[in-house]
Structure formats: C-alpha cells, structure tokens
Amino acid sequence: MDLITNSLPENVVAFPGADLSKNEDLIPTPISDEIEIKANELKLKSKFQTSFDYQVYRNLEKRFGHEQPRGGIVFRSPFKLVNSHPTCQQCLYAFEIDTYGRGCVHDCVYCYAKAELTVHGYWNKPFPMPVDITEIWKTFYTVFETDKKNKWREILEMRVPIRIGSMSDSFMFMDKKYKVTQELLRLLDFYNYPYIIFTRSDLIAHDEYISLLNPDLCSVQMSMSSTNDDLIKLIEPGTPSAKRRLLALQKLSRNGFWTTVRMNPFFPIYADGYFTNPNFDKNNMPEPFHFSSFEMVDEIASYGVPSILAGMVRLSSFSINQMENVCGRNLREFYRNDTKKSSRDFHYSDEEIRAYYERIQAKCIQNNVQFTTCYIGNGDGHFWKDQDLWANKKDCCNAINRVKGFDGVKTSRDVSWETRMKYLNQKNLNHTIPDSIYKKLDQQRIE
C-alpha cells in the first residue's frame, strides 16, 4: 500500500477511505469535496431537511479524472435576472434557474442557447453538467432563515416567480440519475416559492416528479413547435415525441396542474407576405414548410390542455444554417430582406406575425382554449400591440389568476431598472432606458 501511495502523481491525494488499488480512487475531487462541506454546514443550520445524495458530484468528478471538462463538472450560476436585455425587458418571468448548464440533450437545431454556447465551445462538451444545488439551498436559507446579506434577497423577498428552464431543459432524463431538479422542487415547496416550468420533456409527468410538484405554486409550460414527429426527429432530435408530450400534459392537467403549450418557436408555413401582401405571388412561392401548423391547436385541445402561447420564430445565421442542413430546404427564401435587422437575425414582418397570431387565436377560440403570445425575439412592440389577443391581459404566460401562488405576486417587470442593472453580466452593454420612459410604457399596458 505504501508503494502505491508513494507512486501517486504530484498533487494527487487519495480521499479518506479510498481503495488505492483502483485508479479512480486516486483522482482528486476538490469540487465535490467543497460541495459536501457546504451541504454539511447547511444541514446543521437550515430547517430544510434533505436526503440528497451528494455522491453524484464525486462520481462525476472521478469519471473525468485529470482531464476535467471545460468549465468543470458543475454549473455554478443557478440564478439569473435577464430582463435588462432589450429583447426581454418586459418579460414577467425573467428571473431564471437552470439545474443543468453548458448544453442540453434535446439538441434542438434552432436553439438560441445552442447557437450562443457553440460559438464559445461549451455546448454539450461532452454533455450538460448539473448545477451545484447547495448554492440554491444556501441562497434560500440565507434569505428566508437569516438576516444576512445576500445578492438575491430583494428579488426573493418580492417573491418574483422563478422560471425553471432557460439555457437548458431541467427535466432531461439525466435528472433521474443526478436528481438536482428533484431537489430544487423540494426546496421550492419547502420555502413556498412560486415557479413556472419551461420544458420539452415528458419526464415532468412521471410519478416521482408529479409527487414533488405543487399545483398551488407552479405553472407547467410544455414547448411544442410541431406535432409532425418525422420532422421533430430531425429538428429536435433529443426530444420526446409530440404524443408523449401531449400525454404528459393530459396527466398533469388531470392531476390539478395549470398547463400551457408553448407553440414557441412557431415556424411560419408560407413565405413572408403570404397573408398580408396583396401582391404576393402565390404561383412562384417556395413550397410550404409544414413543421408548425394551425391544426396543432385542435390536437392540443383534444388532450385537455387549457392554454396555448404562441411566439414566432427568430433565427440566427447559425440556427438557420442548422435548420437548412437537417431539412434539406432553403429557408432563407421565406424571409424578406427588409425584415433582417442584423447580420444574424432572420424574422418575419410585424404584419405577417400578427396574421399568424390571429389565425392561431381563432383556432383557440373554436376549441375553447385560452391564447396568449410571447414577444421575446420580435421586439418590445409586440408585447404591447398583441395584448388585445390575450385571454389573460395580466400575463402573457397566463399563470396569474390561474395558479394560486401567482396571485398578488410581483413579477420581474416590477423590478426597478436600478436593481436590474445590478445583475447585468456585461456592464459595457447599453441596455438601459430611463425609469421615466419605462413608467410611461407601463401605463400603456392593457389592464
């Protein structure tokens, strides 16, 4: 044993109880050591009781050995407040948590997170990494069980609902192994904190997850751009089928949860101008792209989903390249040159977007399904001008007055600009507008 110990590489120390005859036991685990120390300290102080197995971090760290993945084996920035950015300044649910980072196994080819992280070499290298769950526990403990200072105290004490799922899906099936999303749900329930879930995964409707969800605190939004499973396999290769997602929503609805389908991104069927340009040449237009469809509404309604939210797609150059590669279609010909506001963004004209929303809303009315829109990606103007289509004028995500825990709460739109700027990561970007202008815009909101 001494010979083995003496032959250890420099700076490698076997952790207590290690079997030095196995190479994996010679791997240092400083990250998981730190996490377990924090967890043990919190167990002594916090009223929240946990049985979470922190060994998952150690196993992950040992798995990679001396060649740890870029960024490490944990994702360390769980909380984000992102509505200082001009594309989401009006968003009600810009206070976010991801339980996994630096990738997503759904690997949707149009994903904005994939486009951004691929450029920086972080996307699925080699797979998404779990968040350090003790950082979330420590924040909730500090804010709700002590008087100590904490960066997130103001936001949490306002009880701004947390959106789960932004740069990655928190309900990927890998969570059955790591269980960090399960632990987050226990924390939210213990601290009676409202949350809205964005997911593409039917894992959320498995019994072990339904037992952790609180229908008085959460709204569940299932993202579905299509019910065409042939195209889904190409464009959303890692996601469950549309049928599985719809069955999951049906089960959640029957168990008392408020559910919404996010038809977002919704992919236009015809070239820009088909519905709104009287001079549109229908004899020489591109062949329709049947990924999204208006008939989706009928199918969604048949599963008892009470609410649909639509948001028209916006594609970066990276994303449209990915789409064209897997579909074998020239999608650029669907877009007008005068609507391409930057060298990276492809999106439809405001008039055409409105035409799609009106047709989806009409379908929703026929099916007795509530309808709202998501403006993100298409400019602040869409937040204001499309509200007349909303079934819930108080909430584009349609959770306020639908979920008990959302009634009377402040949203991220209620956070002052001064406070928002404290959470801006890129300080050099000019994302702010004066409070006076913000208040003027706020008065325009339809109540």
C-alpha positions, 0 to 999 in steps of 0.5 A: 500500500505504501508503494502505491501511495508513494507512486501517486502523481504530484498533487494527487491525494487519495480521499479518506477511505479510498481503495488505492488499488483502483485508479479512480480512487486516486483522482482528486475531487476538490469540487465535490469535496467543497460541495459536501462541506457546504451541504454539511454546514447547511444541514446543521443550520437550515430547517430544510431537511434533505436526503440528497445524495451528494455522491453524484458530484464525486462520481462525476468528478472521478469519471473525468479524472485529470482531464476535467471538462471545460468549465468543470463538472458543475454549473455554478450560476443557478440564478439569473435576472435577464430582463435588462436585455432589450429583447426581454425587458418586459418579460414577467418571468425573467428571473431564471434557474437552470439545474443543468448548464453548458448544453442540453440533450434535446439538441434542438437545431434552432436553439438560441442557447445552442447557437450562443454556447457553440460559438464559445465551445461549451455546448454539450462538451461532452454533455450538460453538467448539473448545477451545484444545488447547495448554492440554491439551498444556501441562497434560500436559507440565507434569505428566508432563515437569516438576516444576512446579506445576500445578492438575491434577497430583494428579488426573493423577498418580492417573491418574483416567480422563478422560471425553471428552464432557460439555457437548458431543459431541467427535466432531461432524463439525466435528472433521474440519475443526478436528481438536482431538479428533484431537489430544487422542487423540494426546496421550492415547496419547502420555502413556498416559492412560486415557479413556472416550468419551461420544458420539452420533456415528458419526464415532468409527468412521471410519478416521482416528479408529479409527487414533488410538484405543487399545483398551488405554486407552479405553472407547467409550460410544455414547448411544442413547435410541431406535432409532425414527429418525422420532422421533430426527429430531425429538428429536435432530435433529443426530444420526446415525441409530440404524443408523449408530450401531449400525454404528459400534459393530459396527466398533469392537467388531470392531476390539478396542474395549470398547463400551457403549450408553448407553440414557441418557436412557431415556424411560419408555413408560407413565405413572408407576405403570404397573408398580408401582401396583396401582391404576393405571388402565390404561383412562384412561392417556395413550397410550404414548410409544414413543421408548425401548423394551425391544426396543432391547436385542435390536437392540443385541445383534444388532450385537455390542455387549457392554454396555448402561447404562441411566439414566432420564430427568430433565427440566427445565421447559425440556427438557420444554417442548422435548420437548412442542413437537417431539412434539406430546404432553403429557408432563407427564401421565406424571409424578406430582406427588409425584415433582417435587422442584423447580420444574424437575425432572420424574422418575419414582418410585424404584419405577417406575425400578427396574421399568424397570431390571429389565425392561431387565436381563432383556432383557440377560440373554436376549441375553447382554449385560452391564447396568449403570445410571447414577444421575446425575439420580435421586439418590445412592440409586440408585447404591447400591440398583441395584448388585445389577443390575450385571454389573460391581459395580466400575463402573457404566460397566463399563470396569474389568476390561474395558479394560486401562488401567482396571485398578488405576486410581483413579477420581474417587470416590477423590478426597478431598472436600478436593481436590474442593472445590478445583475447585468453580466456585461456592464459595457452593454447599453441596455438601459432606458430611463425609469421615466420612459419605462413608467410611461410604457407601463401605463400603456399596458392593457389592464 
